[in-house]
Amino acid sequence: MLTEIGEAIGQVAATIGGSVVGLGGHWGMGSGLVIEEGVVLTNAHNVSGPTARVVFDDGRIEEAATIGVEVDRDLALLGVDTRQLTPLRWEPETLGVEIGKPVIGLANPGGRGLRATIGFVSAGERSFRGPRGRRITGGFEHTALAPAGSSGGPVVDPDGSLVGINTRRLGRGFYLAQTADTGLRDLISSLRRGDQPQPRRLGIGLAPAEVARRLRRSMGLDDVPGLLVRLVEGGSPAEASGVREGDVLVTADGVPIGDVDDLHQILASAGDSVDIGLVRVNEHLMVTIRFP
């Protein structure tokens, strides 16, 4: 059995390892994968600025141009000469990510050489927070060991078909990957066309509801559920609407705000404006925040 497992890892590495690339250099490193001719997919946190350093399995180094970035999903597309490398096989319509599924994690941390390890899906339907704090669904947990610099590398099944994109370590031998489902493929297609997602931003910093409650109690104010405004960015939509530091946001478009995830969910479906119910000291107010 061990021999068969080793042969499976070796076969996958030999077949598709050349399409796993390294990102970065001395101060930071990651991995990526060729998804079509001239296009590399990686994590957004591996890319800073309009270009990125890509290292191929044969040692070739190229400067890639950033095609598109979706920061909240922590994904980036790079345009680079892939010299007819075979893209990883991706069949999202038939993808299954169930607990116990064997998977192989591939990485080329910073271009320091191919790594390949085997593990199993340990949990499905996992969510994670993107770099800007938004909760993102559509992930799974697995146990294929991933060295530092593996983020952005592929997770495949024993046949070499793409299952997910490694995103972060969870500690104690568990890793989080974004599922390579039809939703991910559609998002990548949008980035490929140049359709850059523009999430609604209020331009405020928030503290959790419990912080708001403790602060208001200490000041002898009414106990209200909601999120405390800790700062308001200058020139932001929130500032233009009159939101102030110390306000407590309690509703958005009539829906109670229990936590920041509630607010993000409402903003995701908002139109050109959102009506915010807030409490200032003990006064209940309603403001309309308009987006540019």
C-alpha positions, 0 to 999 in steps of 0.5 A: 500500500505504501508503495502504491501511495508513493507511486501515485504521488510521484506520478502526479508530480511528474505529470503536472509538477512543471505547471506548479510555479513559485512566487516571490523571493527572499522576503516572501514566497508563495506558489501558483499554478498554470490554469491556461496558456499564459495564465497563472493563478495564485493567492492575492497575498502573494502579489503586490503591485502590477507585476510579480516574480514567477519562477518555473520548475526548470529555474526560468524566472519571468516577470508576470503582469497582474491581470486581476485581483480579488482581494476578499477571496485572496486570489490573483491572476497573472499573465506570463509566458508559460511556454506551452506548459500543460494547464492542470485538468479542472473539471468543476462540474464533476468535482466532489470534496467529501470527507476522506477523499485522498488529495495531493498538495503541490507547491513550489515555495518561492521557486525553491523546488517542487513539493508534493505531499498526500493527505485527506479531506478532513472537513468540507464547507469551511469558511475563512476570512479574506485579507479585508476581514470578509467571511468567505464560504467555499473552502475545505480542510485537508491534511496534506502537509504544506511547507511555508510558501505553499499558499496559492499552490494546487490541491489535486486528486490522485488522478491529477485533477484540480480540487482546490487552491491552498490558502492558509495553514490552520495549525496542527497539520490542517490546511485550508483550501478554496474549493475549485468549484464552478463558482471559483471558475466563474470568478476567475473567468470574470477576472480574466475578462477584466471585470474587477469586483468592487465591494461596497465600502462604508469607510469605517472601522468597527468594534464587535457588539460586546465592545459597544455594550461594555463601552456604553454601560461604562458611560451610563448609556442605554444598552443597544445591540450593534457595532461600534464605529471606532473610526471614520475615514476622511472622504468616505461614503460614511463620512459624507452621510454623517456617521461619526466615531462612537455611533452604534450601527444597529440596522442596515436596510432594515435588517438588524446587524448582529456582527460584521458578517451580517453587515458584509452580507447586506452590503453585498446585495446593496444597490447604490445606497444603504440605509443605516439605523444607528444610535448616537448617545441615546438618540436613534437616527437614520442615515443613507450612505451612498456609494460612488 
